[in-house]
Amino acid sequence: MNTPDIWCVAGLPGSGKTTISKALAESLNYEHIERDFELEALNAQYYPPQLLDFADVLYNAAEKMDSPDETVKVTASATVQQLIPLADAFTEHLRPLFDRAMSIIENTDYISGRHDFYAIVQRLREIDQMEGVDFFFEVVEPSMRNLLVLALGHTLFIEKGLQSKKGAIIDSHDLNYRKNRRFTLNKFLNKGVSPGLIIITTTREQVFAVAKEREAQEGQERGVKTLKAILEKAEPYNPQERWPRVVTIDRTIPTTTDQIRIDIDKAGPFTEHRLIHLLK
């Protein structure tokens, strides 16, 4: 059975990662798998708007159960009792996400953007012991929701790459972090696939200019703040990571999709130490 040709693309937001990934996938007739798109799809699947709206209604009613006004308290208590069966039903919907994401987090050192790994795992174990409404509220809480979707999403786009018939270009800024690169590489190698890594570099001025432009045009209020956070945590690729094939694309030098294809066709193990986050 033929294994798919997989290329993972790493680069800062605004470096041209998605533009290059799409063009390369189209040129090669490969599938383009974009991390942000996959995360949005997961959010829509597990946390549809009606679920979050329901959580707000239940939370507000539960808060009013402590009201000094006896009428408000009685009404709120009756509302909560009516809503509990629905909360239980939503819990059944969320439980598979929680269990699978928890398994991913506990069995690897992958945890995107989070430093206090052991504290997070301990918190997950505490939530795992909760029942009913308590579990429901914890799993729809924004930071926990983000963590669970991130963990599951990272594994999902790897699985999608493995399922591609010919090949896939996987586009993810998670690959700016060494632990995530190791997690991704090992996942593919364990399935008999030798992935390639494309590292896109550009200048600091360029990525900040793009972030500011996106804030102005697309309403991404945290574009510059997010970029600074990624720059602070991003780690350079090291040859000891041992990706089978590595290509760098310097966006300060004009290139074409055809030239990139030539580069990946002849790519081998990376021997030159280049940095991702120490930009010009």
Secondary structure as UniProt FT lines:
FT   STRAND          5..10
FT   TURN            13..14
FT   HELIX           17..28
FT   STRAND          31..34
FT   HELIX           35..46
FT   HELIX           49..64
FT   TURN            65..66
FT   HELIX           70..107
FT   TURN            112..113
FT   HELIX           117..128
FT   HELIX           132..140
FT   HELIX           142..163
FT   STRAND          167..171
FT   HELIX           173..176
FT   HELIX           178..190
FT   TURN            191..192
FT   STRAND          196..201
FT   HELIX           204..218
FT   TURN            221..222
FT   HELIX           223..233
FT   HELIX           239..241
FT   STRAND          245..250
FT   TURN            251..252
FT   HELIX           257..265
//
